[in-house]
Amino acid sequence: MDAPMSCVQCGHPHPVPITRRPRRPRYSCRSCGAVFRDAIVDRERPAPIGRDPLSAFMPERMVRWVREHDPVTDAPDRVTLARWYKDFDALVAAARSSPEARATVERVSELPVDRLPVGVPAFSKVCGALRATCYDAELAAARLGGADFILERVGHVRHWLATVGRSTTWLEARPAPPPARAEVEALLAARDWYTTEQVRALFRALFGVDKGPSVAGVLERFGDERVRQALLAYLESGARPLREAVAAGLDAG
């Protein structure tokens, strides 16, 4: 029998089997040290999704449910994907008390209902965290709590933003007018950027947009000195190395 997908206590993936001989094998978690038995060894697990295109944008349990319940496309738009996440989250929450919802989740999920998360940040909130942090998955997940199921969701949503949803990112926004040289020089002299005008000048110089990530997200992702060097590069040649770094990161992801 294969090992459970994740630890029942902390959610860390691929716990280590201690013994396979009992009817219900025991496992040990390499992350938190928990020792537990597999509660689902007697239940047939759903077949793997394999190469289904939707598995890039959501966990396999959700792919199975979507394929059963909704006329689908392999390239969902923002409205459609947000609705799928909202409805599936509601189904998982209802499964705690509704036998019908529980039966549905048990049919599609590789994990028992009681090990599935309730209260994972909504699709729109994950998009917001990624937008604010220049689409850095680790920083976005940390902002949202950092649990394994959050990391899973951030990874899927980021992949959608990098591919099908690329047009919704601030990288694809209409180019903003260039900032005045004096505005950029003032940014280099300032200790912080607080005013609306300063933030707009910062985003125009670094990314060529009026509205982009959060200032805190930019500093978290790149640091003060790298931002300063990027502003100098813009003054010298009009280059935007941080924009290029964000775009390359999404391309690679």
Summary of the structure (lengths in Angstrom):
residues: 253
radius of gyration: 22.3
end to end distance: 33.2
largest distance: 74.0
contacts: 733
relative contact order: 0.09
helix: 54%
strand: 5%
